[in-house]
């Protein structure tokens, strides 16, 4: 053998011995194989047993287990393709695939290696790749893959939980949507996540009156400043209609950067139900006022009849004076002035009657409570109630103006006075006494009370007194006090009652005092509504 060939052979043997010695001490399994689809093995390190359950000798034996048969069939074509691509590009390869170990358990391995040249390859650089030898190390990554699989499953489960959650989920930064769930999509009528995720800002999903405030809240929250964590707003459905939503927000870490997580509840149906209930209450209140006016009809007719009769009489007298040869113009003037006064009186009575009967839209405004209570007393004066009961008034002069709906507050007062009168029908007329009191409750409210000296109510009836359809009257509907409490509650006031020490009941309610700050807010709201 030529000397150079001998030296080369000795060098190759030395290199192989070094390679095998190192390979046996490396973690994982080191292999050298032919570059063919059977991966015919030329060397397998001792790490094979820990990885596959087979010894190196079993995998190398002619009649032993072929390593290529351990590989999952569906991975074999991909492995071959990736290795050949790396060989042609003269680059190392890194491949992840599966095989079955001796005990039947599935293993995941990462194979890192490259092709090396044989002697023939040195003599003929254009030799076919099938004559190349592959050297690689196989590392067990089963635990890593299981962890990745569990993470993917957990993420999938989390996504499913979020998607099927009743609440909408929105994660955004500077109002740019980063994550949304299926429920939020459905709330606003969208079908695709991308329809919303491609938006630069969720501003277009918000009803215009709420856009600036939500932007301000988001900016403050990201800066760590005070901002409401929970509030209501209006959003725009894909079809252009409004949706009423309630939102709860807080700052979270989103992939290493702060973002805002918002949980959103669809309260549209609740809002609609509340509006319908409000309309029903207003309708019941309107009906209640009509019923009340029915009871006053006789007194009002009598009250109107007086000025109308005076007008007729004065007109007749004036006509007679005009027809005289020397009419007394001064007397005629007096008659015309009297006619004008009686006509204006009739107009006021009709105006008060119309204001009592008409349906209203619950417009809150400044109310002069002294004037309102005097108007209520005039109604009962028309009805003739003063002739059957002694009404004592204890109304403080110049009470602060309150905030409310004058028609509804008037209805509450009239209801309470009517109830007080009804409660005293079983006692002699000369013993009936009703007290109407108005005073300043504290710095923020005015208190009105109506007290009677009737028989009172039974102890077991006290808790039911404000319930709908509960009544102590033989002909009552049981809606009056329920409506009164609803009205006072809607005015941010309180309505309650107490048994008098001697006899009878006193009903009291409070109304908030109208402040300069509220006046300024109302003016701003009016300007915005006109815009």
C-alpha positions in Angstrom: 0.0 0.0 0.0 1.5 3.4 -0.9 2.7 5.4 2.1 0.3 8.2 1.6 -2.6 5.8 1.5 -1.4 4.1 4.7 -1.1 7.4 6.5 -4.5 8.4 5.3 -6.1 5.1 6.5 -4.4 5.4 9.9 -5.6 9.0 10.2 -9.1 7.9 9.4 -9.0 5.1 12.0 -7.7 7.5 14.6 -10.4 10.0 13.8 -13.1 7.3 14.0 -11.8 6.2 17.4 -11.8 9.7 18.7 -15.3 10.3 17.2 -16.7 7.1 18.8 -15.1 7.8 22.2 -16.6 11.3 22.3 -19.9 10.2 20.9 -20.4 7.5 23.6 -20.0 10.2 26.3 -22.3 12.8 24.8 -25.9 13.1 26.0 -28.4 11.8 23.5 -27.7 9.4 20.7 -25.0 10.0 18.1 -25.3 8.2 14.7 -23.4 7.8 11.5 -25.4 6.4 8.6 -25.6 6.2 4.8 -27.5 8.9 3.0 -30.3 6.6 1.8 -33.9 6.1 2.7 -33.2 3.1 4.9 -30.6 5.2 6.8 -28.3 2.2 7.0 -26.3 2.6 10.2 -22.5 2.7 10.3 -22.3 3.8 13.9 -24.6 4.3 16.9 -23.4 5.6 20.3 -24.2 4.0 23.6 -26.8 6.7 24.2 -29.2 4.7 22.0 -30.4 2.6 24.9 -31.6 5.6 27.0 -33.3 7.1 24.0 -34.8 4.1 22.2 -34.7 1.2 24.7 -32.5 -0.7 22.3 -28.7 -1.2 22.7 -26.4 0.0 20.0 -25.7 -3.6 19.1 -29.4 -4.5 18.7 -29.9 -1.6 16.3 -26.7 -2.4 14.4 -27.3 -6.2 14.2 -28.2 -7.7 10.8 -31.2 -9.4 12.4 -31.9 -6.7 15.0 -34.3 -3.8 15.2 -33.8 -1.4 12.3 -33.7 2.2 13.5 -35.5 3.5 10.3 -38.5 1.3 11.3 -38.9 3.1 14.6 -39.6 6.4 12.9 -43.3 7.4 12.4 -44.4 6.6 8.9 -46.0 10.0 8.3 -42.7 11.7 9.2 -40.4 9.7 7.0 -41.0 11.5 3.7 -40.6 14.9 5.4 -37.3 13.8 7.0 -35.8 12.6 3.7 -36.8 15.8 1.9 -35.4 18.1 4.5 -32.1 16.2 4.7 -31.6 16.2 1.0 -32.3 19.9 0.8 -29.6 20.6 3.4 -27.1 18.2 1.6 -27.6 20.0 -1.7 -27.1 23.4 -0.1 -24.1 22.0 1.8 -25.7 23.2 5.1 -26.3 21.5 8.4 -29.8 20.2 9.1 -32.1 20.3 12.1 -35.2 18.1 12.1 -37.8 17.3 14.7 -39.7 14.0 14.3 -41.3 11.2 16.2 -40.5 7.5 16.8 -41.7 4.7 19.0 -39.3 3.4 21.7 -39.0 -0.3 22.6 -41.6 0.1 25.4 -44.1 1.5 22.9 -43.9 5.1 24.2 -43.8 7.9 21.6 -40.7 9.9 21.7 -39.9 13.3 20.1 -36.3 13.9 19.0 -34.3 16.7 17.5 -31.7 15.5 15.0 -28.9 17.9 14.3 -26.2 16.9 11.8 -24.7 17.3 8.3 -23.2 15.3 5.5 -19.5 14.4 5.4 -17.4 13.3 2.5 -16.2 9.7 1.9 -12.8 8.9 0.2 -14.6 8.5 -3.1 -16.2 11.9 -2.6 -12.6 13.4 -2.3 -11.5 11.7 -5.5 -14.7 12.7 -7.3 -16.4 15.9 -6.0 -19.3 15.3 -8.3 -20.2 12.0 -6.7 -23.9 11.2 -6.1 -25.3 12.3 -2.7 -26.2 8.7 -1.9 -22.5 8.0 -1.4 -22.3 10.6 1.3 -22.3 9.8 5.0 -24.5 11.6 7.5 -23.4 12.3 11.1 -26.0 13.5 13.6 -26.8 13.8 17.2 -30.4 12.9 18.3 -31.6 14.7 21.5 -34.7 13.7 23.4 -37.2 16.6 23.4 -40.2 14.6 24.5 -40.7 16.6 27.7 -40.3 19.9 25.8 -42.9 18.9 23.1 -45.3 17.7 25.8 -45.0 21.1 27.5 -45.5 22.9 24.2 -48.5 20.7 23.5 -50.0 21.3 26.9 -49.4 25.1 26.5 -51.2 24.9 23.1 -54.0 23.0 24.6 -54.2 25.4 27.5 -54.2 28.4 25.1 -56.9 26.7 23.0 -58.9 26.0 26.2 -58.5 29.5 27.4 -59.5 30.8 24.0 -62.6 28.6 24.0 -63.5 29.8 27.5 -63.0 33.4 26.5 -65.0 32.9 23.3 -67.9 31.1 24.9 -67.9 33.5 27.9 -71.1 35.6 28.1 -69.0 38.7 28.7 -67.2 40.4 25.9 -63.4 40.6 26.3 -61.4 43.4 24.7 -57.7 44.1 25.2 -56.4 47.3 23.7 -53.5 49.8 23.9 -54.2 53.4 23.0 -57.6 52.2 21.8 -55.9 49.9 19.3 -57.5 46.4 19.6 -55.0 43.6 20.5 -57.4 40.8 21.4 -61.2 40.3 21.2 -63.4 37.3 21.9 -66.4 35.9 20.1 -68.9 37.4 22.6 -67.7 40.9 21.8 -67.9 40.2 18.1 -71.5 39.1 18.5 -72.5 42.0 20.7 -71.6 44.4 17.8 -72.8 42.1 15.0 -69.4 41.2 13.4 -68.4 37.8 12.0 -64.6 38.0 11.7 -61.9 38.8 14.3 -59.9 40.6 11.6 -62.7 43.1 11.0 -62.0 44.6 14.4 -58.4 43.7 14.9 -57.4 45.6 11.7 -58.8 48.8 13.2 -56.3 51.4 14.3 -58.7 52.5 17.0 -62.0 51.2 18.5 -63.3 54.8 18.4 -65.5 54.0 15.4 -67.3 51.4 17.5 -68.3 53.9 20.2 -71.3 56.3 20.0 -70.0 59.8 19.3 -71.1 61.4 22.7 -68.9 58.8 24.6 -65.8 58.8 22.5 -63.9 61.6 24.1 -64.6 60.5 27.7 -63.5 56.9 27.0 -60.3 58.1 25.4 -59.7 60.3 28.4 -60.4 57.4 30.8 -58.0 55.1 28.9 -55.2 57.6 28.8 -55.5 58.3 32.5 -55.6 54.6 33.4 -52.4 53.9 31.4 -50.7 56.8 33.3 -51.8 55.3 36.6 -54.1 58.3 37.2 -57.7 58.0 38.6 -60.3 56.8 36.2 -63.6 55.0 36.7 -63.2 51.2 36.7 -66.8 50.6 35.8 -69.2 52.7 33.8 -71.8 52.5 31.0 -71.5 53.7 27.4 -73.2 53.4 24.1 -71.6 51.4 21.2 -72.5 51.2 17.6 -73.7 47.8 16.1 -72.5 46.9 12.6 -76.0 47.8 11.3 -75.7 51.3 12.8 -78.1 50.8 15.8 -77.0 51.4 19.3 -76.1 48.9 22.0 -75.9 49.8 25.7 -72.8 48.3 27.3 -71.3 48.2 30.7 -67.5 48.1 30.9 -65.0 47.2 33.6 -61.3 47.9 32.9 -57.9 47.5 34.5 -54.3 47.6 33.3 -52.5 44.2 32.6 -49.2 43.0 31.2 -49.7 42.0 27.6 -46.6 40.3 26.1 -44.4 42.4 28.3 -46.1 45.8 27.6 -48.9 47.4 29.6 -52.4 47.2 28.0 -56.0 47.7 29.1 -58.2 44.6 29.7 -61.9 45.4 29.5 -64.7 43.1 30.4 -67.9 44.2 28.6 -71.5 43.3 29.5 -74.4 43.8 27.1 -77.1 45.7 29.1 -79.2 46.6 26.1 -82.2 44.4 27.1 -81.9 45.7 30.7 -81.9 49.3 29.4 -84.9 48.6 27.2 -86.8 47.0 30.0 -86.0 49.9 32.3 -87.3 52.3 29.7 -90.4 50.3 29.2 -91.0 50.1 33.0 -90.5 53.9 33.1 -93.1 54.4 30.4 -95.5 52.1 32.2 -94.9 54.0 35.5 -95.6 57.2 33.7 -98.7 55.8 32.1 -99.9 54.5 35.5 -99.1 57.9 37.0 -101.1 59.6 34.2 -104.0 57.3 34.8 -103.8 58.0 38.5 -103.9 61.7 37.9 -107.0 61.2 35.6 -108.7 59.2 38.4 -107.8 61.9 40.9 -109.2 64.6 38.6 -112.4 62.6 38.4 -112.8 63.0 42.1 -112.3 66.7 41.8 -114.7 67.3 38.9 -117.6 68.5 40.9 -115.6 71.0 42.9 -113.8 72.3 39.7 -117.1 72.6 37.9 -118.4 74.6 40.8 -115.3 76.8 40.8 -115.5 77.5 37.0 -119.3 78.1 37.2 -118.7 81.1 39.5 -116.6 83.2 37.2 -118.6 82.2 34.2 -121.9 83.2 35.9 -120.3 86.5 36.9 -119.1 87.1 33.3 -122.6 86.5 32.0 -124.2 88.8 34.5 -121.7 91.5 33.9 -122.1 91.3 30.2 -125.8 91.5 30.5 -125.5 94.6 32.8 -123.1 96.3 30.5 -125.3 95.7 27.5 -128.3 97.2 29.3 -126.2 100.3 30.2 -125.0 100.8 26.6 -128.6 100.7 25.3 -129.6 103.6 27.6 -129.9 107.2 26.2 -127.1 108.4 28.5 -124.9 105.3 29.2 -122.8 105.5 32.4 -119.3 104.8 30.8 -117.7 104.5 34.2 -120.1 101.7 35.2 -119.6 100.0 31.9 -115.8 100.2 32.4 -116.1 98.6 35.8 -118.2 95.8 34.3 -115.6 95.1 31.6 -112.8 95.1 34.1 -114.8 92.6 36.2 -115.4 90.5 33.1 -111.7 90.5 32.3 -110.8 89.4 35.9 -113.3 86.6 35.9 -112.1 85.4 32.5 -108.5 85.4 33.6 -109.6 83.5 36.8 -111.3 80.9 34.6 -108.2 80.6 32.4 -106.0 80.0 35.5 -108.3 77.2 36.7 -108.3 75.6 33.2 -104.5 75.9 33.0 -104.0 74.3 36.4 -106.4 71.5 35.4 -104.6 70.9 32.1 -101.2 70.8 33.8 -102.5 68.2 36.2 -104.1 66.0 33.6 -101.5 66.1 30.8 -98.9 63.3 30.4 -95.3 64.5 30.9 -91.8 63.4 29.9 -90.2 63.7 33.3 -88.3 67.0 32.7 -86.3 67.9 35.7 -86.1 71.7 36.5 -85.9 74.2 39.2 -89.1 74.2 41.4 -90.3 76.8 43.7 -91.7 74.5 46.4 -93.7 77.2 48.1 -95.6 78.0 44.8 -96.1 74.3 44.1 -97.6 73.6 47.5 -99.9 76.6 47.2 -101.1 75.3 43.8 -101.9 71.9 45.4 -103.9 73.6 48.1 -105.9 75.6 45.4 -106.9 72.2 43.8 -108.4 71.1 47.1 -110.0 74.4 47.6 -111.7 73.9 44.2 -112.7 70.4 45.2 -114.3 71.7 48.5 -112.0 69.6 50.7 -111.5 72.5 53.1 -115.2 72.2 54.0 -114.8 68.6 55.3 -111.4 68.7 57.0 -109.3 71.3 58.8 -106.1 71.8 56.9 -103.2 73.3 58.8 -100.2 74.5 56.8 -96.8 74.9 58.3 -94.8 75.9 55.2 -91.5 77.7 55.8 -91.2 80.9 53.7 -88.7 81.2 50.9 -87.6 77.6 50.9 -84.7 76.8 48.6 -85.6 75.7 45.1 -85.5 72.0 44.5 -84.7 69.9 41.5 -87.4 67.8 40.0 -90.4 67.4 37.8 -93.2 69.7 39.0 -96.1 67.6 37.7 -94.8 64.5 39.4 -94.1 66.2 42.7 -97.5 67.8 42.5 -99.0 64.3 42.0 -97.1 63.0 45.1 -98.4 65.8 47.3 -102.0 65.4 46.0 -101.9 61.7 46.5 -100.7 62.0 50.1 -103.3 64.6 50.9 -106.1 62.5 49.4 -104.9 59.5 51.3 -104.8 61.5 54.5 -108.4 62.7 53.9 -109.6 59.2 53.1 -108.0 57.9 56.3 -110.1 60.3 58.4 -113.5 59.5 56.8 -114.5 57.3 59.8 -114.1 60.0 62.4 -116.4 63.1 63.0 -115.9 66.0 60.6 -115.0 68.4 63.4 -112.2 66.1 64.6 -110.6 65.7 61.1 -107.3 67.6 61.0 -104.6 67.4 58.2 -101.2 69.1 58.5 -99.1 70.0 55.5 -95.5 70.9 56.5 -92.5 72.0 54.4 -89.1 72.9 55.8 -85.4 72.6 55.0 -84.3 69.0 55.9 -80.6 69.7 55.8 -78.0 71.5 53.6 -78.9 69.3 50.6 -82.7 68.6 50.8 -86.1 70.0 51.5 -88.6 67.9 53.4 -92.4 67.9 52.9 -94.8 66.0 55.2 -98.5 65.2 55.3 -100.0 64.2 58.6 -103.5 62.9 59.5 -105.3 62.0 62.7 -107.0 58.9 61.3 -107.1 55.4 62.7 -103.6 54.5 61.4 -102.7 51.0 60.1 -102.1 47.6 61.6 -98.5 46.7 62.5 -98.4 43.7 60.1 -99.4 46.0 57.2 -96.5 48.4 57.6 -94.1 46.4 55.5 -96.6 46.1 52.6 -97.8 49.7 52.5 -95.6 50.7 49.5 -96.1 47.4 47.6 -97.9 47.6 44.3 -101.6 46.5 44.5 -101.7 46.5 48.3 -104.4 48.8 49.7 -106.3 49.4 52.9 -109.2 51.0 51.0 -112.2 49.0 49.9 -112.2 50.7 46.4 -108.5 51.4 46.0 -106.1 50.0 43.4 -103.1 49.9 45.6 -100.9 51.8 43.1 -100.8 55.4 44.6 -98.1 55.0 47.3 -96.1 52.6 45.0 -96.1 55.3 42.3 -95.2 58.0 44.8 -92.2 56.1 46.0 -91.1 55.4 42.4 -91.3 59.2 41.7 -89.4 60.2 44.8 -86.7 57.6 44.2 -86.2 58.8 40.6 -85.7 62.3 42.1 -82.9 61.0 44.4 -85.1 61.6 47.4 -86.7 59.4 50.1 -90.3 58.7 51.0 -91.2 57.1 54.4 -93.9 57.1 57.0 -94.3 56.9 60.8 -97.1 56.3 63.2 -98.1 59.5 65.1 -97.7 59.3 68.9 -101.4 59.9 69.5 -103.2 58.8 66.3 -102.8 58.8 62.6 -99.9 58.6 60.2 -97.3 61.1 58.9 -95.8 60.6 55.4 -92.6 62.5 54.7 -90.4 62.8 51.6 -87.3 64.8 50.7 -86.2 66.4 47.5 -82.6 67.5 46.6 -82.0 71.3 46.6 -81.1 72.7 43.2 -77.5 74.0 43.2 -75.6 76.4 41.0 -73.4 73.5 39.9 -76.4 71.6 38.6 -77.6 74.7 36.9 -74.3 75.0 35.0 -74.5 71.3 34.1 -78.0 71.6 32.8 -77.0 74.5 30.6 -74.1 72.5 29.2 -76.4 69.5 28.6 -78.9 71.7 26.8 -76.2 73.1 24.5 -74.9 69.6 23.7 -78.4 68.3 23.0 -79.0 71.2 20.6 -75.7 70.5 18.9 
